[in-house]
């Protein structure tokens, strides 16, 4: 059975209202229908962020000498 989400708390509702964000309830089994638009709309933002991150000269490296990924 799928995950059952809890109702929004008053604190969460208040934060969403302050940011003018409307919560959306996605019925079980329908996520696949909204994933493609989400990926399409967010991809240009991610590309721009990654380009900016790569252009930064202050890259941190892992212990093996590879670049660490950008922070979220």
N, C-alpha and C positions, 0 to 999 in steps of 0.2 A: 504494500500500500504506500502511496505517496506521503510526503511530509505534510503535516497539517500546521499551517502557520497560526500564530497567536494573534488576537486582535491588537491593534495599535494602542499603546499606552497614551494617556493624556500628554505626557512629556514629548513623545514622538509626534503626536498630532500637532502640538504647539510648534515644534521645530519645523515641521513641514509647512504649516501655515505661514510662518515667518519668512520662509524661503519661497513662498508662492508655488509650492510643489503639491500636485494632486496625487494621492496614492492610487494605485491601480491594482485590482485583484485579478490575477491571471488564473483561470480555472485549470485544474489538473489536466494534463495532456495537451494544453494549448501553448506551452512555452515554445515549441518548435515553430509556431506561426509568427511569433514576435522576435525570435532570435535573429533572423536574416536582416530585418530592418535595423535592429539594434547594432549589429556588426557593421552594416553599411553606413549608418550615421556616425558611429564612434570611430571608425577607421581613420578618417582624415585627421581627427584630433590626436589619435595615438601616433600617427606618422609624424605630425608636426612636433609633438612632444619628444619623440625619439630622435628626430633630426636635430633638435635643439640640444638634447642630451649628448649626442655624438659630437657635436661641434664644440662642446665644452672641453677645455684643455685639462681640466682637473678630474680625470677619470680615476676611480679607485680600482685596484686590482685585487684579485683573489690570491690566495697563497700559491696557486699554481701559475700566476701571471696572466690570467684572463680578466677582461673587464667585468666588473660587477654590473648587474642590470640596473636600470634607473629605479629610483624609489617610487612607490605608488603615491 
